[in-house]
Amino acid sequence: MKPIRSIVGVMTGALVALVLAGCGPKGGTLTLVNESSYSLSAPFISLGDGNKDNLAPGGQMQSSIDKNIAGATVKFSLDGGDGKVTVSRSGSWAFSRWTSSLIGVQNGEAVVVTVTNKN
């Protein structure tokens, strides 16, 4: 009788843990903030409706999602940008267009990508 109670207790605990793990917040927000003195052309966030024609100095754009995702990206263009600005996330420049590495947005978190003038 004792081994059966132990097995039932372990199974009940595992079931409760699985239920609680599935009830947490999902998704989150991804924000591009332009703290540089340059205007960013064609900024794009790969979540929801995240694109604009321009992002002026001091501006920001935000996009959100209601499910966890591991592969969001941020992109923008800047003429001669790789020598003018620094970006807070890892990414790469190609033909004056910056593209982020894959960004995970999970568990209700807010991820911010900040563009500043290069010092």
Secondary structure, DSSP 8 states (H G I E B T S, - for coil): -HHHHHHHHHHHHHHHHHHHHTTS---EEEEEEE-SSS-EEEEEETTTTEE-SEE-TT-EEEEEESS-EEEE-EEEE-TTGGGTEEESS-EEEETTEEEE--EEE-TTEEEEEEEEE--
